[in-house]
Amino acid sequence: MALTCRAARDLPYAQADLFALVADIERYPHFMPGWRAARILARHPDGVTVRQIVTIAGLRQDFTTRAWILPPARLRILSTDGPFRRFELLWRFTPRPDGGTRVEGTLTLSLRAPLLTALAARLRPDLLAAVVAALERRAAARLTPVPRASPPAPAPDPS
């Protein structure tokens, strides 16, 4: 059984800057909840292979992912290793008219162990929301907000 959750947030930062924060997978242990380690094993023309260790509800999970890095709009992380029959995290970064960016994450999980599946189903509403909130905090600490676009000036009074 696959579990899917989504989270989105409009943030006042440039698309390329937010993309760079998420694409820097080796830094996840510094700000993502539950990440204990992330080490690049191989670099590819379109991405990286990463060994990751995360802790979810006290359970340590060690697995390898393949990330397709498609700047500045998409990042796709996929695994069928470790506890996962399927792990797919898709990030999308869409520029907004005000200069900010809409960040959307979609996480799809299918786990090998029934206990982990039950735990993930219970945590599902919060899984990705916590990751997006961590990204928002990291962006606030590291990035400069884009200047807000000024509203159009009112038309002159014809009288």
C-alpha positions as CSV (number, residue, x, y, z in Angstrom):
1,M,0.0,0.0,0.0
2,A,1.5,3.3,-1.0
3,L,1.0,6.4,1.1
4,T,1.1,9.9,-0.4
5,C,1.3,13.3,1.2
6,R,1.7,16.8,-0.1
7,A,2.8,20.1,1.3
8,A,3.2,23.5,-0.3
9,R,4.3,26.9,0.8
10,D,4.6,30.3,-0.8
11,L,8.0,31.7,0.3
12,P,9.5,35.2,-0.3
13,Y,12.8,33.8,-1.8
14,A,14.1,33.5,-5.3
15,Q,13.4,30.2,-7.1
16,A,17.1,29.4,-7.7
17,D,18.0,30.1,-4.1
18,L,15.3,27.7,-2.7
19,F,16.2,25.1,-5.2
20,A,19.9,25.3,-4.2
21,L,18.9,24.7,-0.5
22,V,16.9,21.6,-1.3
23,A,19.4,20.2,-3.8
24,D,22.2,20.4,-1.2
25,I,21.3,17.0,0.1
26,E,24.5,16.5,2.1
27,R,23.4,19.4,4.4
28,Y,20.0,17.8,5.3
29,P,21.3,16.5,8.7
30,H,21.9,20.2,9.6
31,F,18.2,21.2,9.3
32,M,15.9,18.4,8.2
33,P,14.0,16.6,11.0
34,G,15.2,13.1,11.5
35,W,18.1,13.2,9.1
36,R,21.3,11.8,10.7
37,A,23.5,11.5,7.7
38,A,23.6,12.1,3.9
39,R,26.7,11.3,1.9
40,I,27.1,11.5,-1.9
41,L,28.3,8.2,-3.2
42,A,28.3,9.1,-6.9
43,R,27.8,12.2,-9.1
44,H,25.9,11.8,-12.4
45,P,25.4,14.4,-15.2
46,D,21.8,14.8,-14.0
47,G,22.1,14.2,-10.3
48,V,23.6,12.2,-7.5
49,T,23.4,8.9,-5.6
50,V,23.2,9.4,-1.9
51,R,23.5,7.2,1.2
52,Q,21.1,8.5,3.9
53,I,20.4,7.7,7.5
54,V,17.1,8.9,9.0
55,T,15.4,8.3,12.2
56,I,11.6,8.2,12.2
57,A,9.8,7.7,15.5
58,G,13.0,6.4,17.0
59,L,13.6,3.8,14.3
60,R,16.9,4.3,12.3
61,Q,16.6,3.7,8.6
62,D,19.7,3.4,6.3
63,F,19.1,3.6,2.6
64,T,20.4,4.8,-0.8
65,T,18.6,7.3,-3.0
66,R,19.1,8.5,-6.6
67,A,18.3,12.2,-7.0
68,W,17.6,13.8,-10.4
69,I,18.5,17.5,-10.0
70,L,16.8,19.6,-12.6
71,P,17.5,23.3,-11.8
72,P,15.8,25.5,-11.0
73,A,12.3,23.9,-11.1
74,R,12.4,20.2,-10.0
75,L,14.2,17.7,-7.9
76,R,13.2,14.1,-7.8
77,I,14.5,11.7,-5.2
78,L,13.8,8.0,-5.6
79,S,14.7,4.8,-3.6
80,T,13.8,1.1,-3.5
81,D,16.5,0.4,-1.0
82,G,16.4,-0.4,2.8
83,P,12.9,-0.2,4.2
84,F,11.3,1.0,1.0
85,R,9.5,-0.8,-1.7
86,R,9.2,2.7,-3.1
87,F,10.3,6.1,-1.8
88,E,9.7,9.1,-4.1
89,L,10.0,12.7,-3.1
90,L,9.3,15.2,-5.8
91,W,10.0,18.9,-5.2
92,R,8.7,21.7,-7.5
93,F,9.7,25.3,-7.4
94,T,7.4,27.7,-9.2
95,P,8.2,31.5,-9.5
96,R,5.4,33.7,-8.2
97,P,4.5,37.1,-9.7
98,D,5.6,38.9,-6.5
99,G,9.1,37.5,-7.0
100,G,8.8,34.7,-4.4
101,T,8.5,31.0,-5.1
102,R,5.8,28.4,-4.5
103,V,7.5,25.3,-3.1
104,E,5.6,22.0,-3.4
105,G,6.6,18.6,-2.2
106,T,4.9,15.3,-2.9
107,L,6.1,12.2,-1.0
108,T,5.0,8.7,-2.0
109,L,6.0,5.8,0.3
110,S,5.5,2.1,0.1
111,L,7.3,0.2,2.9
112,R,8.4,-3.4,3.2
113,A,7.6,-3.9,6.9
114,P,3.9,-3.8,8.1
115,L,5.0,-2.1,11.3
116,L,6.7,0.8,9.4
117,T,3.7,1.0,7.1
118,A,1.3,1.4,10.1
119,L,3.6,4.0,11.6
120,A,4.0,6.0,8.4
121,A,0.2,6.0,7.9
122,R,-0.2,7.4,11.4
123,L,2.4,10.1,10.8
124,R,1.5,10.8,7.2
125,P,-0.3,14.2,7.8
126,D,2.9,15.6,9.4
127,L,5.7,13.8,7.5
128,L,6.1,16.3,4.6
129,A,4.8,19.3,6.5
130,A,7.7,19.1,9.0
131,V,10.2,18.9,6.1
132,V,8.7,21.9,4.4
133,A,8.6,23.8,7.7
134,A,12.3,22.9,8.2
135,L,13.1,24.2,4.7
136,E,11.3,27.5,5.5
137,R,13.3,28.0,8.7
138,R,16.6,27.2,6.8
139,A,15.6,29.7,4.1
140,A,14.8,32.4,6.7
141,A,18.2,31.9,8.3
142,R,20.3,31.7,5.1
143,L,18.5,33.6,2.3
144,T,17.5,37.2,1.6
145,P,13.9,37.7,0.8
146,V,13.2,39.1,-2.7
147,P,11.8,42.7,-2.7
148,R,8.1,42.7,-2.9
149,A,6.7,43.9,-6.2
150,S,5.1,47.2,-5.8
151,P,1.4,47.5,-6.7
152,P,0.7,49.4,-9.9
153,A,0.3,53.1,-9.4
154,P,-3.3,54.3,-9.6
155,A,-4.4,55.8,-12.9
156,P,-4.3,59.6,-13.0
157,D,-7.6,61.3,-12.2
158,P,-9.0,62.5,-15.6
159,S,-10.8,65.5,-14.1
